[in-house]
């Protein structure tokens, strides 16, 4: 933003300079036209005056010849002619000085035009350079915002995983030892590989479930630990709006396998057990995360 403000200020100053130079040029042109008009009028007046004088001289000479007094009036006429010639010479000198001033002003106008062109060229170069710099800074800012959003998401996911591991480690020593109950034979017919897995899962579930009061305490502790979790910061503040990409075949297969395992796992490993009060207690469902949110823990630990 400060670079754009400086560019705007420089453009305004250059525009003011251009306007002042154009005003000076217009003023000089007007003065030049006035001087030329006055000179033209003065020349016409002098020509008219000279014609009048010559006419008067001719008339007087004719009168002198007619009257015979030409010899007496001749020196007076010569003096008048000399005076008029001196006046003409003075006016010619003034005209020459005015021509010199006009030439000097024309040279000043040419110098101002060249200076203005140089300033305009420098301003355009500076504007191009700063616009390129602004684009570079915008790209860097976009990259940094994307990196910040990615790191915030990784940080939140690692916090959740660390909290889950701590919760498991604290929950394991608090469980009282119990004798494993004999699993009942299942009526459903399944393949051989799945029967072994279901047998082990049923043993683990029978060892996991205990009395109703203990289950209520564990459920309350889990709810309080979930409430203590910090909420995930909104990554939309750092990201730009982009169109969602269609999921690939690999992601579809991963989703299908995750759904199957999540459906089979809770039914086999955590069956519903009635407590002393007659209520059915079931363990909380696992929170499923989309495949696009999977992150590399090694990279997050290195960053932290």
C-alpha positions as CSV (number, residue, x, y, z in Angstrom):
1,X,0.0,0.0,0.0
2,X,2.7,2.6,0.7
3,X,4.3,1.9,-2.7
4,X,0.9,2.5,-4.4
5,X,0.5,5.7,-2.4
6,X,3.9,7.0,-3.4
7,X,3.2,6.2,-7.1
8,X,-0.1,8.1,-6.9
9,X,1.7,11.1,-5.3
10,X,4.3,11.1,-8.0
11,X,1.7,10.9,-10.7
12,X,-0.2,13.8,-9.2
13,X,3.1,15.9,-9.0
14,X,3.9,15.1,-12.6
15,X,0.4,16.0,-13.8
16,X,0.7,19.3,-12.0
17,X,4.1,19.9,-13.7
18,X,2.7,19.0,-17.1
19,X,-0.2,21.4,-16.6
20,X,2.1,24.2,-15.5
21,X,4.4,23.7,-18.5
22,X,1.4,23.7,-20.8
23,X,0.1,26.9,-19.3
24,X,3.5,28.5,-19.8
25,X,3.6,27.4,-23.4
26,X,0.1,28.8,-24.0
27,X,1.1,32.1,-22.4
28,X,4.2,32.4,-24.5
29,X,2.3,31.7,-27.6
30,X,-0.3,34.3,-26.8
31,X,2.5,36.9,-26.0
32,X,4.2,36.0,-29.3
33,X,1.0,36.4,-31.3
34,X,0.3,39.8,-29.6
35,X,3.8,41.0,-30.4
36,X,3.6,39.9,-34.0
37,X,0.2,41.6,-34.4
38,X,1.5,44.8,-32.9
39,X,4.5,44.7,-35.1
40,X,2.3,44.2,-38.2
41,X,0.1,47.0,-37.2
42,X,3.1,49.3,-36.5
43,X,4.6,48.5,-39.9
44,X,1.3,49.2,-41.6
45,X,1.0,52.5,-39.8
46,X,4.5,53.5,-40.7
47,X,3.9,52.6,-44.3
48,X,0.8,54.6,-44.3
49,X,2.5,57.5,-42.7
50,X,5.4,57.3,-45.2
51,X,2.9,57.3,-48.1
52,X,1.2,60.3,-46.6
53,X,4.5,62.1,-46.2
54,X,5.6,61.3,-49.7
55,X,2.3,62.5,-50.9
56,X,2.6,65.7,-48.9
57,X,6.1,66.2,-50.2
58,X,5.0,65.7,-53.7
59,X,2.1,68.2,-53.2
60,X,4.4,70.7,-51.6
61,X,7.0,70.4,-54.3
62,X,4.3,71.0,-56.9
63,X,3.1,74.0,-55.0
64,X,6.6,75.3,-54.6
65,X,7.2,74.9,-58.3
66,X,4.0,76.6,-59.0
67,X,4.7,79.5,-56.7
68,X,8.4,79.6,-57.1
69,X,9.1,79.2,-53.5
70,X,10.7,75.7,-53.7
71,X,14.1,77.0,-52.8
72,X,13.0,78.5,-49.5
73,X,11.1,75.4,-48.3
74,X,13.7,72.8,-49.3
75,X,15.9,72.8,-46.2
76,X,12.8,72.4,-43.9
77,X,11.7,69.4,-45.8
78,X,15.1,67.9,-45.6
79,X,15.1,68.3,-41.8
80,X,11.7,66.7,-41.6
81,X,12.9,63.7,-43.7
82,X,15.9,63.2,-41.5
83,X,13.8,63.2,-38.4
84,X,11.5,60.6,-39.9
85,X,14.4,58.5,-41.0
86,X,15.8,58.6,-37.4
87,X,12.4,57.5,-36.0
88,X,12.2,54.6,-38.5
89,X,15.7,53.4,-37.5
90,X,14.7,53.5,-33.8
91,X,11.6,51.4,-34.5
92,X,13.6,48.9,-36.5
93,X,16.0,48.5,-33.6
94,X,13.0,47.9,-31.3
95,X,11.7,45.3,-33.7
96,X,15.1,43.5,-33.8
97,X,15.1,43.4,-30.0
98,X,11.6,41.9,-30.0
99,X,12.7,39.3,-32.4
100,X,15.6,38.3,-30.2
101,X,13.3,38.0,-27.2
102,X,11.0,35.8,-29.2
103,X,13.9,33.5,-30.2
104,X,15.0,33.3,-26.6
105,X,11.5,32.3,-25.4
106,X,11.2,29.7,-28.2
107,X,14.5,28.1,-27.0
108,X,13.1,28.1,-23.4
109,X,9.9,26.4,-24.6
110,X,12.0,23.7,-26.4
111,X,14.1,23.1,-23.3
112,X,11.0,22.7,-21.2
113,X,9.5,20.3,-23.7
114,X,12.6,18.1,-23.7
115,X,12.7,18.2,-19.9
116,X,9.1,17.2,-19.7
117,X,9.6,14.2,-22.1
118,X,12.6,13.0,-20.0
119,X,10.5,13.2,-16.8
120,X,7.6,11.4,-18.4
121,X,9.9,8.6,-19.6
122,X,11.5,8.2,-16.2
123,X,8.1,8.2,-14.5
124,X,6.9,5.4,-16.9
125,X,10.0,3.3,-16.1
126,X,9.5,3.8,-12.4
127,X,5.8,2.9,-12.7
128,X,6.6,-0.4,-14.6
129,X,9.2,-1.3,-12.0
130,X,6.9,-0.7,-9.0
131,X,4.0,-2.5,-10.7
132,X,6.3,-5.5,-11.1
133,X,7.4,-5.3,-7.5
134,X,3.7,-5.1,-6.4
135,X,2.9,-8.3,-8.4
136,X,5.9,-10.1,-6.8
137,X,4.9,-9.1,-3.3
138,X,1.3,-10.2,-4.0
139,X,2.5,-13.7,-5.1
140,X,4.7,-13.9,-2.0
141,X,1.8,-12.9,0.3
142,X,-0.4,-15.5,-1.3
143,X,2.2,-18.2,-0.8
144,X,2.7,-17.2,2.9
145,X,-1.1,-17.2,3.6
146,X,-1.4,-20.7,2.1
147,X,1.6,-21.9,4.2
148,X,0.1,-20.3,7.3
149,X,-3.2,-22.0,6.7
150,X,-1.5,-25.4,6.1
151,X,0.6,-25.1,9.2
152,X,-2.3,-24.1,11.4
153,X,-4.2,-27.1,10.2
154,X,-1.2,-29.4,10.8
155,X,-0.8,-27.9,14.3
156,X,-4.5,-28.5,15.2
157,X,-4.3,-32.1,13.9
158,X,-1.2,-32.8,15.9
159,X,-2.8,-31.3,19.0
160,X,-5.8,-33.6,18.6
161,X,-3.6,-36.7,18.1
162,X,-1.4,-35.8,21.1
163,X,-4.5,-35.2,23.2
164,X,-5.9,-38.6,22.1
165,X,-2.7,-40.4,23.0
166,X,-2.6,-38.7,26.4
167,X,-6.2,-39.6,27.1
168,X,-5.6,-43.2,26.2
169,X,-2.4,-43.3,28.4
170,X,-4.3,-41.8,31.4
171,X,-7.4,-44.0,30.8
172,X,-5.4,-47.3,30.7
173,X,-4.0,-47.4,34.3
174,X,-7.4,-46.4,35.8
175,X,-9.2,-49.5,34.5
176,X,-9.7,-52.2,37.1
177,X,-8.5,-55.7,36.2
178,X,-11.2,-58.1,35.4
179,X,-11.5,-61.7,34.4
180,X,-12.1,-62.3,30.8
181,X,-15.6,-63.5,30.2
182,X,-16.3,-66.5,27.9
183,X,-17.4,-65.3,24.5
184,X,-20.7,-66.7,23.3
185,X,-20.7,-68.5,20.0
186,X,-22.0,-66.3,17.1
187,X,-24.9,-67.5,15.1
188,X,-23.9,-65.6,11.9
189,X,-21.8,-67.6,9.4
190,X,-18.6,-65.7,8.4
191,X,-15.4,-66.7,6.7
192,X,-12.6,-68.2,8.7
193,X,-10.3,-65.2,8.7
194,X,-13.1,-63.0,10.1
195,X,-14.0,-65.5,12.9
196,X,-10.5,-65.3,14.4
197,X,-10.6,-61.5,14.3
198,X,-14.1,-61.4,15.8
199,X,-13.1,-63.8,18.6
200,X,-10.1,-61.5,19.6
201,X,-12.3,-58.4,19.3
202,X,-15.0,-59.9,21.5
203,X,-12.4,-60.8,24.2
204,X,-11.1,-57.2,24.1
205,X,-14.7,-55.8,24.4
206,X,-15.5,-58.1,27.3
207,X,-12.4,-57.0,29.1
208,X,-13.1,-53.4,28.3
209,X,-16.7,-53.2,29.6
210,X,-17.3,-53.1,33.3
211,X,-20.0,-52.0,35.7
212,X,-22.5,-49.2,34.9
213,X,-21.0,-46.7,37.4
214,X,-17.5,-47.0,36.1
215,X,-18.8,-46.6,32.5
216,X,-20.6,-43.4,33.4
217,X,-17.4,-42.0,35.0
218,X,-15.3,-42.8,31.9
219,X,-17.9,-41.3,29.6
220,X,-18.0,-38.1,31.7
221,X,-14.2,-37.9,31.7
222,X,-14.2,-38.3,27.9
223,X,-16.8,-35.6,27.4
224,X,-14.9,-33.2,29.7
225,X,-11.6,-33.9,27.8
226,X,-13.4,-33.3,24.5
227,X,-14.7,-30.0,25.8
228,X,-11.1,-29.0,26.9
229,X,-9.9,-29.3,23.3
230,X,-9.1,-26.1,21.6
231,X,-11.3,-25.3,18.6
232,X,-9.6,-25.5,15.2
233,X,-8.8,-22.1,13.7
234,X,-10.7,-21.3,10.5
235,X,-8.4,-22.0,7.6
236,X,-10.7,-20.1,5.2
237,X,-9.2,-16.8,6.5
238,X,-5.9,-17.7,4.9
239,X,-7.1,-19.5,1.7
240,X,-8.4,-18.2,-1.5
241,X,-11.7,-19.5,-3.0
242,X,-10.9,-22.3,-5.5
243,X,-13.1,-24.8,-7.1
244,X,-13.3,-28.3,-5.4
245,X,-11.4,-31.0,-7.3
246,X,-13.2,-34.3,-7.9
247,X,-11.9,-37.1,-5.8
248,X,-9.6,-39.5,-7.5
249,X,-10.0,-43.3,-7.6
250,X,-7.5,-43.9,-4.9
251,X,-9.4,-41.6,-2.5
252,X,-12.7,-43.3,-3.4
253,X,-11.2,-46.7,-2.5
254,X,-9.7,-45.3,0.7
255,X,-13.1,-43.9,1.7
256,X,-14.9,-47.2,1.0
257,X,-12.4,-49.2,3.1
258,X,-12.6,-46.7,5.9
259,X,-16.4,-46.9,5.9
260,X,-16.4,-50.7,5.9
261,X,-13.9,-50.8,8.8
262,X,-15.8,-48.2,10.8
263,X,-19.0,-50.1,10.3
264,X,-17.6,-53.6,11.3
265,X,-15.3,-52.3,14.0
266,X,-17.8,-50.8,16.5
267,X,-20.2,-53.7,16.1
268,X,-17.6,-56.4,16.8
269,X,-15.3,-54.6,19.3
270,X,-17.9,-52.6,21.3
271,X,-21.3,-54.3,21.6
272,X,-23.9,-52.6,23.7
273,X,-24.0,-53.9,27.3
274,X,-26.7,-53.2,29.8
275,X,-25.7,-51.5,33.1
276,X,-27.3,-52.0,36.5
277,X,-30.0,-49.4,35.8
278,X,-31.1,-51.2,32.6
279,X,-29.7,-48.7,30.2
280,X,-27.7,-49.7,27.1
281,X,-24.2,-48.2,27.2
282,X,-22.2,-48.0,24.0
283,X,-18.8,-46.5,23.5
284,X,-18.5,-43.2,21.6
285,X,-18.1,-43.5,17.9
286,X,-14.8,-42.7,16.3
287,X,-14.6,-39.4,14.6
288,X,-14.0,-39.9,10.9
289,X,-11.7,-37.4,9.2
290,X,-11.8,-36.9,5.4
291,X,-8.9,-38.2,3.4
292,X,-8.0,-34.6,2.2
293,X,-7.2,-33.7,5.9
294,X,-4.6,-36.4,6.3
295,X,-1.2,-34.8,7.1
296,X,2.3,-35.9,7.5
297,X,3.3,-36.0,11.2
298,X,7.0,-36.1,10.5
299,X,6.8,-32.7,8.7
300,X,4.7,-31.2,11.5
301,X,7.2,-32.3,14.2
302,X,10.0,-30.8,12.2
303,X,8.1,-27.5,11.8
304,X,7.3,-27.3,15.5
